[in-house]
Amino acid sequence: MKFYLIIFIISSTFNAYTQTDTTHSIYKNLKTKKFYSVSMRETTQNGVTVYFINEKQVTKNTYHTYEKTWNNMETCTPCILEQFNESGVLLNKAVSYTDCLVGQYIEYFEDGKIKIIGHYKENDTGLWDNISDRGFCSVKHGIWTYYNENGLIIKTEFYNEDVLIEK
């Protein structure tokens, strides 16, 4: 416990004025996949299929551009999943196994600056069946650093298996 606290204090002091990635990952050479975080629907009106993204009507080609990325979440086993909004702005980048976060996590402001850098518990077993039931899904573990819009740290937290140890 003292070891974690010492690392936490050193890291917090060192990173006070920079947006430094404080995470490390056991996963090597993961593919990066893109995913659009949008609501999608299609409907038939007067015999014609009409497509919607975030309740705005779009062309079939635009709809399929977003739709193609939905399969990326299902095939992320594991991967680095980059999540974008409708405008193509990167919202976050995370090590994922389908929709389960299992490693490095970085969230961004709309201008591309880092908002949060954190780490979820990694699955070091190499077995992926029932990952959520086995306690590996989206469990905060390690240092979480939160930045303001100017890139300055506003708070740092340390988690041990989803339990906040220190602010």
N, CA and C of each residue as an Amber inpcrd file, in Angstrom:
protein
   501
   0.8170000  -1.1820000   0.0000000   0.0000000   0.0000000   0.0000000
   0.8680000   1.2560000   0.0000000   1.9370000   1.2870000   0.7940000
   2.8230000   2.4480000   0.8320000   3.4890000   2.6540000  -0.5150000
   3.8350000   1.5530000  -1.1870000   4.4710000   1.6350000  -2.4930000
   3.5630000   2.3720000  -3.4790000   2.2570000   1.9990000  -3.5180000
   1.3040000   2.6590000  -4.4060000   1.1850000   4.1370000  -4.0800000
   1.1480000   4.4750000  -2.8200000   1.0130000   5.8610000  -2.4030000
   2.2280000   6.6810000  -2.8190000   3.4260000   6.1280000  -2.6880000
   4.6510000   6.8240000  -3.0970000   4.6470000   7.0620000  -4.5980000
   4.2980000   6.0500000  -5.3640000   4.2280000   6.2000000  -6.8240000
   3.1840000   7.2470000  -7.1810000   2.0560000   7.2100000  -6.5130000
   0.9880000   8.1620000  -6.7570000   1.4590000   9.5940000  -6.5140000
   2.1340000   9.8370000  -5.4060000   2.6050000  11.1810000  -5.0500000
   3.6540000  11.6660000  -6.0460000   4.6000000  10.8110000  -6.3750000
   5.6380000  11.1850000  -7.3400000   5.0100000  11.4960000  -8.6840000
   4.1100000  10.6430000  -9.1350000   3.4700000  10.8380000 -10.4260000
   2.6360000  12.1110000 -10.4390000   1.9120000  12.3740000  -9.3740000
   1.0810000  13.5780000  -9.2970000   1.9350000  14.8280000  -9.3560000
   3.0500000  14.8330000  -8.6600000   3.9360000  15.9850000  -8.6420000
   4.5750000  16.1880000 -10.0050000   5.0620000  15.1160000 -10.6040000
   5.7370000  15.1890000 -11.8880000   4.7880000  15.6620000 -12.9900000
   3.5400000  15.2220000 -12.9310000   2.5900000  15.5120000 -13.9950000
   1.7450000  16.7490000 -13.7420000   2.0980000  17.5680000 -12.8020000
   1.2490000  18.6810000 -12.3980000   0.9540000  19.6580000 -13.5300000
   1.8610000  19.7990000 -14.4800000   1.6390000  20.7980000 -15.5120000
   1.6880000  20.2210000 -16.9270000   1.5920000  18.9270000 -17.0540000
   1.6340000  18.3300000 -18.3780000   0.5640000  17.2730000 -18.5120000
   0.2290000  16.9800000 -19.7440000  -0.7190000  15.9100000 -20.0040000
   0.0800000  14.6740000 -20.3940000   0.5360000  13.9590000 -19.3970000
   1.3750000  12.7950000 -19.5840000   0.5490000  11.5370000 -19.3890000
   0.7270000  10.6010000 -20.2700000   0.0370000   9.3220000 -20.1330000
   0.6240000   8.5700000 -18.9440000  -0.1800000   8.3810000 -17.9070000
   0.2790000   7.7140000 -16.6890000  -0.0800000   6.2270000 -16.6920000
  -0.5040000   5.7270000 -17.8200000  -0.9210000   4.3340000 -17.8780000
   0.1380000   3.4840000 -18.5590000   0.1070000   2.2220000 -18.2630000
   0.9520000   1.2310000 -18.9250000   0.0590000   0.0420000 -19.2050000
   0.3670000  -0.7090000 -20.2320000  -0.5120000  -1.8050000 -20.6020000
   0.2770000  -3.0820000 -20.8470000  -0.3340000  -4.1820000 -20.4860000
   0.2670000  -5.4890000 -20.7640000  -0.0040000  -5.9250000 -22.1930000
  -0.9610000  -5.2640000 -22.8390000  -1.3490000  -5.6520000 -24.1890000
  -0.3950000  -5.0110000 -25.1920000   0.1370000  -5.8110000 -26.0720000
   1.0860000  -5.3170000 -27.0670000   0.5010000  -5.4910000 -28.4660000
   0.8230000  -4.5560000 -29.3350000   0.4840000  -4.6300000 -30.7530000
  -1.0060000  -4.8200000 -31.0090000  -1.8380000  -4.1050000 -30.2690000
  -3.2720000  -4.1950000 -30.4900000  -3.6690000  -3.3860000 -31.7190000
  -4.6330000  -3.8980000 -32.4630000  -5.1760000  -3.1550000 -33.5890000
  -6.0270000  -2.0190000 -33.0470000  -6.0290000  -0.9090000 -33.7630000
  -6.8820000   0.2190000 -33.4280000  -8.1010000   0.1690000 -34.3380000
  -9.2760000   0.2770000 -33.7130000 -10.5250000   0.2540000 -34.4650000
 -11.3340000   1.4920000 -34.1300000 -12.1040000   1.9560000 -35.1080000
 -12.8950000   3.1750000 -34.9860000 -14.3540000   2.8080000 -34.7320000
 -15.0010000   3.6210000 -33.8810000 -16.4030000   3.4120000 -33.5500000
 -17.0770000   4.7700000 -33.4170000 -18.2260000   4.9440000 -34.1020000
 -18.9840000   6.1880000 -33.9690000 -20.0710000   6.0030000 -32.9260000
 -20.0680000   6.8810000 -31.9460000 -21.0610000   6.8480000 -30.8730000
 -22.2550000   7.7010000 -31.3000000 -23.1310000   7.1050000 -32.0710000
 -24.3050000   7.7990000 -32.5940000 -25.5150000   6.8790000 -32.4930000
 -26.6870000   7.4870000 -32.4900000 -27.8970000   6.6720000 -32.5990000
 -28.2310000   6.5380000 -34.0810000 -28.6380000   5.3610000 -34.4640000
 -28.9070000   5.0720000 -35.8680000 -30.2670000   4.4000000 -35.9920000
 -30.9880000   4.7740000 -37.0260000 -32.2190000   4.0620000 -37.3320000
 -32.5480000   4.2530000 -38.8030000 -33.2530000   3.2810000 -39.3020000
 -33.7690000   3.3890000 -40.6570000 -35.2420000   3.0000000 -40.6190000
 -35.9920000   3.6120000 -41.4840000 -37.4200000   3.3590000 -41.5260000
 -37.8780000   3.4090000 -42.9780000 -39.0310000   2.8790000 -43.2200000
 -39.5850000   2.9080000 -44.5680000 -40.7570000   3.8830000 -44.5880000
 -40.6880000   4.8500000 -45.4970000 -41.7420000   5.8330000 -45.6660000
 -42.1770000   5.8160000 -47.1240000 -43.4410000   5.4620000 -47.3490000
 -43.9930000   5.3860000 -48.7100000 -43.1640000   4.4700000 -49.6050000
 -42.7100000   3.3580000 -49.0350000 -41.9610000   2.3810000 -49.7970000
 -40.4920000   2.7080000 -50.0010000 -40.0150000   3.7910000 -49.4030000
 -38.6280000   4.2160000 -49.5580000 -37.9420000   4.1570000 -48.1870000
 -36.7390000   3.5870000 -48.1490000 -35.9860000   3.5340000 -46.9010000
 -35.3540000   4.8900000 -46.6300000 -35.5810000   5.3740000 -45.4030000
 -35.0370000   6.6640000 -44.9780000 -34.0920000   6.3880000 -43.8100000
 -32.9450000   7.0390000 -43.8090000 -31.8850000   6.7750000 -42.8320000
 -31.7030000   7.9850000 -41.9090000 -31.4400000   7.6940000 -40.6210000
 -31.2570000   8.7380000 -39.6250000 -30.0260000   8.4580000 -38.7730000
 -29.2550000   9.4970000 -38.5270000 -28.1500000   9.4840000 -37.5660000
 -28.4650000  10.5800000 -36.5570000 -28.5260000  10.2040000 -35.2770000
 -28.8770000  11.1610000 -34.2160000 -30.1370000  11.9540000 -34.5820000
 -31.1090000  11.2470000 -35.1280000 -32.4230000  11.7870000 -35.5020000
 -32.3730000  12.8180000 -36.6230000 -31.2490000  12.8890000 -37.3450000
 -31.1480000  13.7400000 -38.5330000 -31.1380000  12.8390000 -39.7530000
 -31.9330000  13.1660000 -40.7450000 -31.9700000  12.3620000 -41.9530000
 -30.6560000  12.5060000 -42.7090000 -30.1160000  11.3590000 -43.1420000
 -28.8570000  11.3330000 -43.8870000 -29.0130000  10.4440000 -45.1130000
 -28.0220000  10.4890000 -45.9790000 -28.0430000   9.6280000 -47.1580000
 -27.7160000   8.1880000 -46.7580000 -28.0140000   7.2840000 -47.6470000
 -27.7020000   5.8720000 -47.4160000 -26.1960000   5.6850000 -47.2350000
 -25.3930000   6.3600000 -48.0500000 -23.9300000   6.2400000 -47.9420000
 -23.4260000   6.7350000 -46.5970000 -23.9460000   7.8800000 -46.1390000
 -23.5410000   8.4100000 -44.8350000 -23.9210000   7.4350000 -43.7370000
 -25.1320000   6.9090000 -43.8000000 -25.6020000   5.9430000 -42.8090000
 -24.6690000   4.7340000 -42.7530000 -24.3080000   4.2150000 -43.9050000
 -23.4460000   3.0260000 -43.9540000 -22.0150000   3.3280000 -43.4900000
 -21.5620000   4.5670000 -43.6560000 -20.2500000   4.9520000 -43.1320000
 -20.2100000   4.7530000 -41.6200000 -21.2510000   5.2070000 -40.9350000
 -21.3310000   5.0260000 -39.4820000 -21.5890000   3.5610000 -39.1240000
 -22.4780000   2.9390000 -39.8770000 -22.8770000   1.5540000 -39.5830000
 -21.6990000   0.5830000 -39.6510000 -20.7870000   0.8150000 -40.6080000
 -19.6250000  -0.0720000 -40.7650000 -18.7960000  -0.1760000 -39.4930000
 -18.7700000   0.8880000 -38.6990000 -17.9240000   0.8810000 -37.5130000
 -18.5620000   0.1570000 -36.3320000 -19.8690000  -0.0960000 -36.3890000
 -20.5320000  -0.7650000 -35.2580000 -19.9880000  -2.1650000 -35.0570000
 -19.6410000  -2.8280000 -36.1160000 -19.0710000  -4.1780000 -36.0170000
 -17.7050000  -4.1510000 -35.3340000 -17.0220000  -3.0030000 -35.3860000
 -15.7010000  -2.9030000 -34.7610000 -15.7560000  -3.1430000 -33.2590000
 -16.8350000  -2.7260000 -32.6160000 -16.9380000  -2.9660000 -31.1750000
 -17.0600000  -4.4670000 -30.9060000 -17.8720000  -5.1490000 -31.6940000
 -18.0650000  -6.5890000 -31.5080000 -16.8020000  -7.3880000 -31.7900000
 -15.9740000  -6.9010000 -32.7080000 -14.7570000  -7.6260000 -33.0840000
 -13.5220000  -7.1180000 -32.3460000 -13.7170000  -6.2650000 -31.3940000
 -12.6280000  -5.7370000 -30.5710000 -12.3850000  -6.7370000 -29.4400000
 -11.4200000  -7.6490000 -29.6560000 -11.2780000  -8.7960000 -28.7400000
  -9.8340000  -9.1580000 -28.3960000  -9.0610000  -8.3590000 -27.7250000
  -9.2120000  -6.9360000 -27.4440000  -8.6160000  -6.0940000 -28.5580000
  -8.8080000  -4.7820000 -28.4290000  -8.2450000  -3.8190000 -29.3740000
  -8.1840000  -2.4590000 -28.6800000  -7.6360000  -1.4970000 -29.3880000
  -7.7430000  -0.1090000 -28.9540000  -8.9270000   0.4450000 -29.7210000
  -9.9650000   0.8120000 -28.9930000 -11.1880000   1.3030000 -29.6200000
 -11.2410000   2.8220000 -29.5060000 -11.2770000   3.4860000 -30.6620000
 -11.4000000   4.9410000 -30.7000000 -12.8620000   5.2790000 -30.9540000
 -13.4340000   6.0540000 -30.0590000 -14.8380000   6.4160000 -30.1530000
 -14.9540000   7.8630000 -30.6140000 -15.7190000   8.0750000 -31.6900000
 -15.8930000   9.3890000 -32.2980000 -17.3530000   9.8290000 -32.2050000
 -17.5740000  11.1370000 -32.2230000 -18.9430000  11.6270000 -32.2960000
 -19.3510000  11.7540000 -33.7560000 -20.5540000  12.2310000 -33.9870000
 -21.1090000  12.3470000 -35.3330000 -20.2520000  13.2100000 -36.2450000
 -19.5810000  14.1960000 -35.6720000 -18.7540000  15.1180000 -36.4630000
 -17.3440000  14.5960000 -36.7130000 -17.0350000  13.4210000 -36.1970000
 -15.7060000  12.8620000 -36.3860000 -14.7000000  13.2980000 -35.3440000
 -15.1730000  13.9040000 -34.2580000 -14.2900000  14.3310000 -33.1770000
 -14.0280000  13.1350000 -32.2660000 -12.7490000  12.8910000 -31.9730000
 -12.3610000  11.7920000 -31.0940000 -12.8170000  12.0930000 -29.6740000
 -13.6640000  11.2230000 -29.1090000 -14.1750000  11.3930000 -27.7490000
 -13.2970000  10.6820000 -26.7350000 -12.9260000   9.4410000 -27.0680000
 -12.0570000   8.6860000 -26.1730000 -11.3640000   7.5700000 -26.9240000
 -10.3000000   7.0840000 -26.2960000  -9.5240000   5.9660000 -26.8420000
  -9.2610000   5.0450000 -25.6680000  -9.5730000   3.7590000 -25.8420000
  -9.4630000   2.8460000 -24.7120000  -9.1220000   1.4380000 -25.1780000
  -8.4100000   0.7240000 -24.3170000  -8.2350000  -0.7070000 -24.5470000
  -9.5480000  -1.3510000 -24.1400000 -10.1240000  -2.0960000 -25.0710000
 -11.4520000  -2.6700000 -24.8490000 -11.4880000  -4.1270000 -25.2710000
 -12.4370000  -4.8120000 -24.6890000 -12.8270000  -6.1400000 -25.1600000
 -14.3260000  -6.0350000 -25.3830000 -14.7370000  -5.9640000 -26.6220000
 -16.0840000  -5.5710000 -27.0440000 -16.4260000  -4.2510000 -26.3590000
 -17.4320000  -4.2180000 -25.4840000 -17.7820000  -2.9590000 -24.8200000
 -17.2540000  -2.8840000 -23.3920000 -16.3060000  -3.7330000 -23.0660000
 -15.7270000  -3.8190000 -21.7220000 -14.3480000  -3.1570000 -21.7420000
 -14.1400000  -2.1680000 -20.8610000 -12.8620000  -1.4620000 -20.7990000
 -11.8830000  -2.2400000 -19.9300000 -10.6840000  -2.5160000 -20.4660000
  -9.7230000  -3.4020000 -19.7860000  -8.2850000  -2.8890000 -19.8370000
  -8.1070000  -1.6140000 -19.7580000  -6.7470000  -1.0900000 -19.7990000
  -6.7630000   0.4110000 -19.9020000  -5.8120000   0.9450000 -20.6290000
  -5.6360000   2.3820000 -20.7940000  -6.9150000   3.0460000 -21.2870000
  -7.2060000   4.2330000 -20.7330000  -8.3640000   5.0190000 -21.1340000
  -7.9530000   6.4790000 -21.2380000  -8.2530000   7.1080000 -22.3720000
  -7.9870000   8.5330000 -22.5480000  -9.2510000   9.1680000 -23.1280000
  -9.7210000  10.2050000 -22.4460000 -10.8920000  10.9450000 -22.9100000
 -10.4400000  12.3460000 -23.3100000 -11.0940000  12.8960000 -24.3460000
 -10.6630000  14.1660000 -24.9200000 -11.7570000  15.2260000 -24.8720000
 -11.3320000  16.4820000 -24.7630000 -12.2250000  17.6040000 -25.0110000
 -12.4380000  17.6820000 -26.5200000 -13.4570000  18.4190000 -26.9520000
 -13.7540000  18.5120000 -28.3880000 -12.6270000  19.1430000 -29.1830000
 -11.7630000  19.9300000 -28.5320000 -10.6430000  20.5520000 -29.2550000
  -9.4330000  19.6210000 -29.3600000  -9.5690000  18.3910000 -28.8480000
  -8.5060000  17.4080000 -28.9610000  -7.5870000  17.3260000 -27.7590000
  -7.7120000  18.2560000 -26.8170000  -6.8870000  18.1980000 -25.6140000
  -7.3920000  17.0800000 -24.7020000  -6.4820000  16.5290000 -23.9450000
  -6.8350000  15.4340000 -23.0490000  -7.6580000  15.9500000 -21.8790000
  -8.7300000  15.2370000 -21.5840000  -9.6090000  15.5550000 -20.4680000
  -9.3470000  14.6260000 -19.2870000  -9.1960000  13.3250000 -19.5720000
  -8.9650000  12.3230000 -18.5340000  -7.9940000  11.2770000 -19.0700000
  -7.0410000  10.8910000 -18.2220000  -6.2000000   9.7240000 -18.5040000
  -6.3590000   8.7920000 -17.3190000  -6.7140000   7.5510000 -17.6210000
  -6.8870000   6.5880000 -16.5440000  -6.5650000   5.1850000 -16.9940000
  -6.8580000   4.2630000 -16.1180000  -6.5300000   2.8680000 -16.3940000
  -7.5610000   1.9640000 -15.7450000  -8.0320000   1.0130000 -16.5110000
  -8.9260000  -0.0140000 -15.9930000  -8.1310000  -1.2890000 -15.7540000
  -8.6470000  -2.1300000 -14.8880000  -7.9910000  -3.4090000 -14.5750000
  -7.8060000  -4.2130000 -15.8580000  -6.5960000  -4.7450000 -16.0150000
  -6.2800000  -5.5310000 -17.2030000  -6.5250000  -7.0110000 -16.9500000
  -6.8310000  -7.6980000 -18.0090000  -7.0260000  -9.1410000 -17.9500000
  -5.6970000  -9.8100000 -18.2770000  -4.9280000 -10.1100000 -17.2530000
  -3.6190000 -10.7330000 -17.4780000  -3.6960000 -12.2440000 -17.5810000
  -4.9090000 -12.8010000 -17.5390000  -5.0680000 -14.2590000 -17.6140000
  -4.9960000 -14.7730000 -19.0450000  -5.3110000 -13.9110000 -20.0160000
  -5.3610000 -14.3440000 -21.4040000  -6.6650000 -15.0380000 -21.7680000
  -7.5260000 -15.2590000 -20.7950000  -8.8360000 -15.8820000 -21.0310000
  -9.8860000 -14.7760000 -21.0830000 -10.7590000 -14.8290000 -22.0870000
 -11.7030000 -13.7400000 -22.2890000 -13.1590000 -14.1440000 -22.0720000
 -13.4400000 -15.4260000 -21.8960000 -14.8140000 -15.8460000 -21.6200000
 -15.2760000 -15.2820000 -20.2860000 -16.5190000 -14.8240000 -20.2390000
 -17.1360000 -14.3050000 -19.0100000 -16.2730000 -13.2500000 -18.3200000
 -15.6740000 -12.3810000 -19.0940000 -14.7500000 -11.3910000 -18.5330000
 -15.4240000 -10.4980000 -17.4980000 -16.6550000 -10.1290000 -17.7310000
 -17.3570000  -9.2690000 -16.7790000 -17.6260000 -10.0050000 -15.4700000
 -18.0740000 -11.2360000 -15.5710000 -18.3580000 -12.0400000 -14.3700000
 -17.0970000 -12.2900000 -13.5460000 -15.9470000 -12.2440000 -14.2000000
 -14.6850000 -12.5130000 -13.5100000 -14.0370000 -11.2390000 -12.9470000
 -14.7390000 -10.1130000 -13.0360000 -14.2770000  -8.8860000 -12.4020000
 -13.2580000  -8.0700000 -13.1770000 -13.2380000  -8.1980000 -14.5020000
 -12.2740000  -7.4420000 -15.3040000 -12.9060000  -6.3110000 -16.1050000
 -14.1900000  -6.1340000 -16.0350000 -14.8690000  -5.2070000 -16.9410000
 -15.0550000  -3.8280000 -16.3130000 -14.3610000  -2.8510000 -16.8750000
 -14.5100000  -1.4490000 -16.4970000 -14.2940000  -1.2000000 -15.0060000
 -13.2430000  -1.8230000 -14.4570000 -12.8630000  -1.6600000 -13.0530000
 -11.6770000  -0.7010000 -13.0080000 -11.8920000   0.4880000 -12.4320000
 -10.8000000   1.4680000 -12.3420000  -9.6890000   0.8910000 -11.4720000
  -8.4380000   1.0170000 -11.9960000  -7.3000000   0.4510000 -11.2750000
  -6.0430000   1.2360000 -11.6480000  -5.5370000   2.0140000 -10.7090000
  -4.3430000   2.8060000 -10.9620000  -4.6420000   4.2860000 -10.8860000
  -3.8180000   5.0730000 -11.5280000  -3.8930000   6.5290000 -11.4640000
  -4.8780000   7.0540000 -12.5030000  -5.7380000   7.9570000 -12.0560000
  -6.6770000   8.6730000 -12.9300000  -6.3970000  10.1620000 -12.7810000
  -6.0850000  10.8050000 -13.8910000  -5.7430000  12.2200000 -13.8790000
  -6.7690000  12.9760000 -14.7150000  -7.2960000  14.0670000 -14.1460000
  -8.3340000  14.8800000 -14.7740000  -7.7540000  16.2620000 -15.0730000
  -7.9820000  16.7360000 -16.3020000  -7.4260000  18.0010000 -16.7620000
  -8.5360000  19.0060000 -17.0580000  -8.2070000  20.2930000 -16.9550000
  -9.1510000  21.3140000 -17.3960000  -8.8910000  21.6230000 -18.8680000
  -9.6660000  22.5500000 -19.4190000  -9.5620000  22.8820000 -20.8470000
  -8.2120000  23.4890000 -21.2180000  -7.4760000  23.9950000 -20.2280000
  -6.1610000  24.5790000 -20.4880000  -5.0300000  23.5650000 -20.3670000
  -5.3720000  22.3150000 -20.0680000  -4.3600000  21.2700000 -19.9660000
  -3.7430000  21.1300000 -18.5900000  -4.2750000  21.8390000 -17.6130000
  -3.7410000  21.7390000 -16.2550000  -4.5200000  20.7030000 -15.4550000
  -3.8090000  19.9970000 -14.5930000  -4.4340000  18.9750000 -13.7640000
  -5.3810000  19.6300000 -12.7640000  -6.6110000  19.0970000 -12.7170000
  -7.5480000  19.6070000 -11.7170000  -7.7090000  18.6280000 -10.5590000
  -7.4360000  17.3510000 -10.8160000  -7.3980000  16.3760000  -9.7260000
  -6.7650000  15.0840000 -10.2200000  -6.2320000  14.3500000  -9.2680000
  -5.6500000  13.0440000  -9.5370000  -6.1870000  12.0870000  -8.4860000
  -6.5490000  10.8990000  -8.9340000  -7.0860000   9.8850000  -8.0280000
  -6.3240000   8.5880000  -8.2330000  -6.2750000   7.7800000  -7.1990000
  -5.6670000   6.4640000  -7.3030000  -6.6920000   5.4180000  -6.8830000
  -6.9160000   4.4410000  -7.7630000  -7.8790000   3.3730000  -7.5190000
  -7.1850000   2.0310000  -7.3900000  -7.6980000   1.1940000  -6.5250000
  -7.2870000  -0.1930000  -6.4270000  -8.5410000  -1.0380000  -6.5840000
  -8.6810000  -1.6310000  -7.7680000  -9.8330000  -2.4540000  -8.1240000
 -11.1510000  -1.7620000  -7.8080000 -11.3310000  -0.5770000  -8.3660000
 -12.5520000   0.2270000  -8.3150000 -12.7990000   0.9010000  -6.9630000
 -11.8460000   0.7910000  -6.0520000 -11.9640000   1.4560000  -4.7630000
 -11.0330000   2.6690000  -4.7680000 -11.6130000   3.8480000  -4.5200000
 -10.8070000   5.0640000  -4.4720000  -9.9270000   5.0240000  -3.2270000
  -8.6120000   5.0440000  -3.4440000  -7.6580000   4.9670000  -2.3480000
  -7.2310000   6.3650000  -1.9010000  -6.9690000   7.2300000  -2.8670000
  -6.4140000   8.5470000  -2.5530000  -6.8230000   9.5480000  -3.6040000
  -7.1340000  10.7780000  -3.1920000  -7.3840000  11.8890000  -4.1190000
  -6.1840000  12.7910000  -4.1330000
